[in-house]
Amino acid sequence: MRVFMQSELRRLVTGSKIHRFLSLMILDSWKYVPLRKYLNFRKLSLFWKVCLHAQQNWASLSSVYDLTTFVENSRLPGALVECGVWRGGCAAVMATVAAKARSNRKLWLFDSFEGMPEATQEDLGEDAKWLSNNRMSGRLAPVGRNVASINEVRSLLFNELHLETSSVMIVKGWFQNTLPEYQRHIGPVAILRIDGDWYESTRVCLENLYDNVVAGGFIIIDDYGFFPGCRKAVDEFVERRALKARLTAIDYSRVYFRKC
Ligand SMILES: C[S@@+](CC[C@H](N)C(=O)[O-])C[C@H]1O[C@@H](n2cnc3c(N)ncnc32)[C@H](O)[C@@H]1O
């Protein structure tokens, strides 16, 4: 306990963790979350633990927490899936809620664990230019941004949060190569969370995994408002399939919809 307190204090003093927590988790979110909603001890303690591992604000993590809780309480069948995991913070929230429910629900995590591939011409805007390091020819080659290792994810899930290794499947590789193969191993899906930033990364997730989502299941799109390419991939998919997708905004970028 003393060692834990000391190491937490050191982090506080150096400022990195508390700075990230306040800036990303709270300041980035205050417009979308009423103040009283931050006074939730379970969420506070969990989000504090994962905040250095997630590119997410309170609104986003809280929505993932609530949707997973809903899925557990209503006993909706199917796995939890995240495509685009980075250091695993958001996945850790889903896994923690599922573990508390003791539902034996599987969590599937897909990522290159080499960071972003090149963008394409569909990925418009200055942010996409920066995130792709100006490499926009669509090759499945790492551009050196958003890089995290599979061991960082394992360490968070299994060493820090003590989650069951048997309920979590982590698949390393480009979505374009892994998803067509794993689609049949995953089976029904209760929550499909897509966080791959690019047009092609989003498109390939929807094309391969949307049909696995059960009726009443949720599809969460992290970058709908932030990256025009991601938005285009979602809008085209919804139109092509003539889906009645009512998008619910989580914050300035993230949305989710429920499969009918
Ligand atoms: C924004 S980060 C994910 C953030 C994470 N969900 C979180 O909550 O912090 C985007 C991730 O998508 C992955 N990614 C993007 N396109 C990919 C592709 N085509 N195949 C595999 N991984 C991809 C990157 O490696 C990166 O880890």
The ligand as an ORCA input file, in Angstrom:
! r2SCAN-3c Opt
* xyz 0 1
  C      -6.767      6.199    -32.064
  S      -5.941      4.716    -31.819
  C      -7.083      3.766    -30.848
  C      -7.345      4.375    -29.490
  C      -7.908      3.429    -28.482
  N      -9.145      2.818    -28.897
  C      -8.111      4.126    -27.158
  O      -9.198      4.024    -26.603
  O      -7.204      4.754    -26.669
  C      -6.083      3.965    -33.398
  C      -5.523      2.556    -33.454
  O      -5.972      1.940    -34.650
  C      -4.946      1.104    -35.153
  N      -5.224      0.939    -36.596
  C      -5.653      1.884    -37.469
  N      -5.864      1.351    -38.687
  C      -5.550      0.027    -38.574
  C      -5.592     -1.071    -39.493
  N      -5.983     -0.923    -40.755
  N      -5.250     -2.289    -39.019
  C      -4.837     -2.460    -37.737
  N      -4.786     -1.459    -36.821
  C      -5.149     -0.229    -37.238
  C      -3.650      1.806    -34.796
  O      -2.601      0.902    -34.664
  C      -4.011      2.479    -33.446
  O      -3.589      1.698    -32.357
*
